[in-house]
Amino acid sequence: MLEVRDVSFYYRPDRPILRDISLELRSGDILCLLGPNGTGKTTLLRCILSLNKIKGGSIALEGQELSKVSAKKRAEMMAYVPQASSVTFPYEAGEIVLMGRVAHLALGSRPTEKDRRRAEEAMDKLEISHLSRYQFNEMSGGEKQMVLVARAVAQQARILIMDEPTANLDYCNQVKMLKVIKVLAEQGYAILMTSHFPDHAFLACSKAVLMRDGVIMAQGMPEEVVTTENLTALYSTPVCVAEAKLDSKDTVTKVCIPVMNN
Amino acid sequence: MRIRSSQYFGAKIIILVCLTVVLFFGSFLVGRYPIPPKTVVGIILSKFIHIPQTWDATLETVVLQVRLPRIALGILVGGALSVSGASYQTLFKNPMVSPDILGVSAGAGFGAALAMIHNATWWEIQTSAFIFGLMAVLAAYLIAYVFGKQTITVLILAGIVVSSLFQSLLSIVKTLADTENALPSITFWLMGGLGKGANKDVLFLLPAMFLSLLLIFLYRNQINALAAGEDEATTMGVNVPLVKMIVVGSSTLMTVCAVSICGIIGWVGMVVPHIARMLTGANYSKLVAASFFIGGAFLLVIDNIIRGVEGVELPLGVLTALVGTPVFVLLLSRVKKGWS
């Protein structure tokens, strides 16, 4: 669905931010983009969303060159879930979700019954219908993040680009968000998310991409890519990937732990 | 039971429209000449259907040539400033923004003053105010376009800088102005007033407002999405540069027309959108309709107070702030939540 080929980006030619980035996202994929701060993850998302203009390479959406697709068409194929922030004015959660329908509205017409239903369905899907009349700014971080995902779902795009969907969330909300992401992927959405938790690659993702200094260090299945050696190199600090026994039936999952040696 | 601000929008708008209509007709009764309601209705109806004339011709002049343009201007100017204010506040994501943020008023004030020290006619003063008001906004927009990559912060900054430039120029003109005639005229112009408005001013304002309001109406959902920020609006499929240009263009056109006819009227453009937001919630497509009628009704009431007070004609721009300030304080005490 989304194909990124040899993309490069810079603000000044002598200081490249992204170099030869290639990745592919298919229906049902959950791609986790890992990397230290300031490595260009967000810049890559902005390039994919056409908020930054790429300097080289190509990005294709459903086989169409991204730069040749109008903003409206793009929004029908790809939605963005930003990190939860606040809006200046007292919007209700339901109004924020309904904003996601703007690309589907004819010029000058107001949201139809169908648009309202789509917004309600999106909130039902994320189990936040009861929050519809709450003020967005008064919600908790986890609730806000769910509202923004609902807005992207209401947009009816099949590709979701998520910027750190689990940032600033407690364990309960992290798990809730990862479950939502998994359910969406099972329904055929293609999801690209950034994260600072390598564990999440094991918990939810089908692909992991490790990015450092604007280039891709490794990409592939999380089990193959997210290893002690790779993470230690990625974050330039010792990280241990260990196996943890979850219950008496010997269910095992991998966990990543930063190691502090004085 | 508390009525939620986003509920019953249709009913609220109908009430606002009725209120405005009642105020429109009621305002004909206010003024130095007492005219009975029956006569007012007769005079107005006689323009549409044939009614035997039972009233003095002077009364007809008062109603149709003096009160009608003033009342119409009150509603149109109040509505224009409020819609511009609501649009800018949503676009700039800033509750403290008013329609003159990009320099319209400062530019128009300088233009009017410049014309006044050259003993210009009323029409020339209006034209000069119009041209300089437009120039100021254009300058701010160009500065932001060329140097600021069109970012909103730079646009606001450019507007403030251009405003202060024209305010300095205005001060120079005031220093040079003849203290017997020109300086008092400039001072009164800067305080605003509907008193000089004539029917031809209404005819000049109407098409500009119709065009601006139509554009804003057509793009209201897109402007609403801009409240989430430019980047998010882009990813939701909004053509942000186009919508931004429509907001700035329409707001500027309405404001510059209003200001060049009525002088500088503060507060309405900033306070009314907040009052409207308490009534309809933050959703721009609802806010903008409520802003128009509340703004029109508000300015009309203020002007009625001015016309009703015997002996002295208080300046409109002064009275709006006088009433606007307590309203704004009340608002701050009521709406603590929701802003951040």
Interface residues (C-beta under 8 A of the other chain):
Chain A: R46 L49 S50 L51 A71 K72 K73 R74 A75 E76 M78 A79 Y80 P82 S86 V87 T88 F89 P90 Y91 E92 E95 I96 M99 G100 V102 A103 L105 L107 G108 R110 P111 R133 Q135 N137 E138 R151 Q155 I161
Chain B: R4 S5 S6 Q89 T90 K93 N94 P95 F217 L218 Y219 N221 Q222 N224 A225 A227 A228 D231 E232 A233 T234 T235 M236 G237 V238 N239 V240 R277 G281 A282 N283 S285 V335 K337 G338 W339 S340
